[in-house]
Amino acid sequence: MSLGTVAVIGGGIIGCLVARRIVHEHPASTVLLLDRDQVGCGASRRSAGLHFPRGTTERVRRMSEYSQEFYEKLRAERPAVPIHPVGMSLVSRADHDELERIYARPVRRDDAPAALDACGAEVRVPPSTSVWDVPGAQYADVQRLVQALVSELRPRVDVREGVRVTALEPDEGGVRLGLGTGERLAVDRVVLAPGPWLGEPAWAERVAPLGARVKRIVALHIEHPADEKDRAVVLHDEDAFLLPLAYRGHWLFSYTCQDWDVDPDRVGVGLAAHDVEQARACLGRYAPSLASRCTTGRVFCDAYSTSRQPLLRRLDPDGRVVFAGAANGSGYRLAPAIAAEAVQLIDQSVKGSLR
Ligand SMILES: Cc1cc2nc3c(=O)[nH]c(=O)nc-3n(C[C@H](O)[C@H](O)[C@H](O)COP(=O)(O)OP(=O)(O)OC[C@H]3O[C@@H](n4cnc5c(N)ncnc54)[C@H](O)[C@@H]3O)c2cc1C
């Protein structure tokens, strides 16, 4: 069934997978992919790109599993995509039942090591803490992945980069879009995948009732060679991880920053002193020798929902505009499942309008 003409606004990992899904599932549709920048240059560009099968709710676990299968199939079909399987050790005080609920098939290590090797140093395993192996982890160069997928879509999708959407007006007949170029477009449906740009004038009022907020995300780089045999270490109780980015030749340390309500157009200006202090304080509890080596990194932000589950919502009474995002710092991990739900919502509203 054709969905008519669908404009996907936002060419990050979510918008790109939405466009791809429409092309594959509803090939008679016409698809536009609009981005004010180049595709893959928003939060997706700064992503650590770590995927591992986890979810604190049943829904997110399902989404995570769906996404895992999607990425595995993509890799099998196109071995050149920049997705890299990685071994993963998880360190936590949490009990067996809790970890088994959150992670898919974690395996507890019986040898109870006092430390793990990561980044050429020892990462302490504190007393009464256990170590688990978590199968199925991988990480991606998310920007390159988006670019590769969009280049495949170009023959079938009207990709418009450097084109900002400045107005979004749904009515019973369709959706009118105003563009920064002065052009106006009339489309049947819109999937809005704006990443952290929730406050864009074209949709700020429609998106505000969703209650999503934008949080800064910071990851430090550690200049130590990383290769394919290195394992990621997840510090579950800290919501932090050490990741060997073999394709970039260094390690990354991600910790949880609590700076809220930031502006994506102003946040990406480099690390602040307090970013480095917070990262060092967290890593220092496990690997003091690594903490002092955290001097560079990446800073950006992402949209977070109040439920900490991705938001898929109709933004108008007819369901012509669907919001897809607020992925809570897990937008790479969950993008395939978010895209599937977004297209399902559009599909349902098309079927509803035919009745
Ligand atoms: C430092 C960092 C580390 C991260 N690590 C991980 C990780 O390890 N694992 C994980 O799963 N997730 C991680 N994330 C989160 C993940 O990167 C995001 O959730 C994901 O990239 C969001 O994708 P998106 O498509 O929603 O948004 P984006 O990639 O931001 O795409 C949105 C697009 O919308 C466009 N846009 C905005 N306004 C307009 C407009 N008016 N008109 C047209 N286009 C517009 C932007 O230009 C942008 O390209 C991390 C994020 C950061 C910042």
Ligand as a Chemical Component Dictionary entry (heavy atoms), coordinates in Angstrom:
data_LIG
# 
_chem_comp.id                   LIG 
_chem_comp.type                 NON-POLYMER 
_chem_comp.pdbx_formal_charge   0 
_chem_comp.three_letter_code    LIG 
# 
loop_
_chem_comp_atom.comp_id 
_chem_comp_atom.atom_id 
_chem_comp_atom.alt_atom_id 
_chem_comp_atom.type_symbol 
_chem_comp_atom.charge 
_chem_comp_atom.model_Cartn_x 
_chem_comp_atom.model_Cartn_y 
_chem_comp_atom.model_Cartn_z 
_chem_comp_atom.pdbx_ordinal 
LIG C1  C1  C 0 28.316 11.811 22.960 1  
LIG C2  C2  C 0 27.165 10.883 22.644 2  
LIG C3  C3  C 0 27.300 9.514  22.836 3  
LIG C4  C4  C 0 26.243 8.659  22.540 4  
LIG N1  N1  N 0 26.426 7.325  22.675 5  
LIG C5  C5  C 0 25.435 6.467  22.328 6  
LIG C6  C6  C 0 25.636 5.069  22.372 7  
LIG O1  O1  O 0 26.707 4.584  22.741 8  
LIG N2  N2  N 0 24.603 4.261  21.985 9  
LIG C7  C7  C 0 23.404 4.758  21.566 10 
LIG O2  O2  O 0 22.509 3.979  21.228 11 
LIG N3  N3  N 0 23.178 6.082  21.516 12 
LIG C8  C8  C 0 24.163 6.945  21.889 13 
LIG N4  N4  N 0 23.961 8.289  21.822 14 
LIG C9  C9  C 0 22.627 8.772  21.455 15 
LIG C10 C10 C 0 22.409 8.689  19.962 16 
LIG O3  O3  O 0 23.515 9.211  19.285 17 
LIG C11 C11 C 0 21.153 9.493  19.610 18 
LIG O4  O4  O 0 20.053 9.017  20.384 19 
LIG C12 C12 C 0 20.808 9.337  18.141 20 
LIG O5  O5  O 0 21.903 9.707  17.326 21 
LIG C13 C13 C 0 19.612 10.220 17.816 22 
LIG O6  O6  O 0 19.350 10.073 16.447 23 
LIG P1  P1  P 0 18.274 11.008 15.779 24 
LIG O7  O7  O 0 18.136 10.572 14.386 25 
LIG O8  O8  O 0 17.062 11.057 16.645 26 
LIG O9  O9  O 0 18.878 12.482 15.922 27 
LIG P2  P2  P 0 20.024 13.247 15.116 28 
LIG O10 O10 O 0 21.108 12.379 14.707 29 
LIG O11 O11 O 0 20.339 14.452 15.939 30 
LIG O12 O12 O 0 19.267 13.705 13.794 31 
LIG C14 C14 C 0 18.316 14.744 13.815 32 
LIG C15 C15 C 0 18.504 15.533 12.546 33 
LIG O13 O13 O 0 17.471 16.519 12.457 34 
LIG C16 C16 C 0 17.996 17.596 11.745 35 
LIG N5  N5  N 0 17.156 18.773 11.983 36 
LIG C17 C17 C 0 16.959 19.425 13.151 37 
LIG N6  N6  N 0 16.150 20.490 12.950 38 
LIG C18 C18 C 0 15.816 20.507 11.641 39 
LIG C19 C19 C 0 15.019 21.363 10.828 40 
LIG N7  N7  N 0 14.377 22.441 11.307 41 
LIG N8  N8  N 0 14.891 21.085 9.507  42 
LIG C20 C20 C 0 15.529 19.990 8.961  43 
LIG N9  N9  N 0 16.316 19.162 9.693  44 
LIG C21 C21 C 0 16.448 19.410 11.017 45 
LIG C22 C22 C 0 19.402 17.747 12.306 46 
LIG O14 O14 O 0 20.252 18.447 11.420 47 
LIG C23 C23 C 0 19.823 16.297 12.511 48 
LIG O15 O15 O 0 20.621 15.793 11.449 49 
LIG C24 C24 C 0 25.001 9.182  22.086 50 
LIG C25 C25 C 0 24.852 10.550 21.906 51 
LIG C26 C26 C 0 25.915 11.395 22.161 52 
LIG C27 C27 C 0 25.719 12.872 21.933 53 
# 
loop_
_chem_comp_bond.comp_id 
_chem_comp_bond.atom_id_1 
_chem_comp_bond.atom_id_2 
_chem_comp_bond.value_order 
_chem_comp_bond.pdbx_ordinal 
LIG C1  C2  SING 1  
LIG C2  C3  SING 2  
LIG C2  C26 DOUB 3  
LIG C3  C4  DOUB 4  
LIG C4  N1  SING 5  
LIG C4  C24 SING 6  
LIG N1  C5  DOUB 7  
LIG C5  C6  SING 8  
LIG C5  C8  SING 9  
LIG C6  O1  DOUB 10 
LIG C6  N2  SING 11 
LIG N2  C7  SING 12 
LIG C7  O2  DOUB 13 
LIG C7  N3  SING 14 
LIG N3  C8  DOUB 15 
LIG C8  N4  SING 16 
LIG N4  C9  SING 17 
LIG N4  C24 SING 18 
LIG C9  C10 SING 19 
LIG C10 O3  SING 20 
LIG C10 C11 SING 21 
LIG C11 O4  SING 22 
LIG C11 C12 SING 23 
LIG C12 O5  SING 24 
LIG C12 C13 SING 25 
LIG C13 O6  SING 26 
LIG O6  P1  SING 27 
LIG P1  O7  DOUB 28 
LIG P1  O8  SING 29 
LIG P1  O9  SING 30 
LIG O9  P2  SING 31 
LIG P2  O10 DOUB 32 
LIG P2  O11 SING 33 
LIG P2  O12 SING 34 
LIG O12 C14 SING 35 
LIG C14 C15 SING 36 
LIG C15 O13 SING 37 
LIG C15 C23 SING 38 
LIG O13 C16 SING 39 
LIG C16 N5  SING 40 
LIG C16 C22 SING 41 
LIG N5  C17 SING 42 
LIG N5  C21 SING 43 
LIG C17 N6  DOUB 44 
LIG N6  C18 SING 45 
LIG C18 C19 SING 46 
LIG C18 C21 DOUB 47 
LIG C19 N7  SING 48 
LIG C19 N8  DOUB 49 
LIG N8  C20 SING 50 
LIG C20 N9  DOUB 51 
LIG N9  C21 SING 52 
LIG C22 O14 SING 53 
LIG C22 C23 SING 54 
LIG C23 O15 SING 55 
LIG C24 C25 DOUB 56 
LIG C25 C26 SING 57 
LIG C26 C27 SING 58 
# 
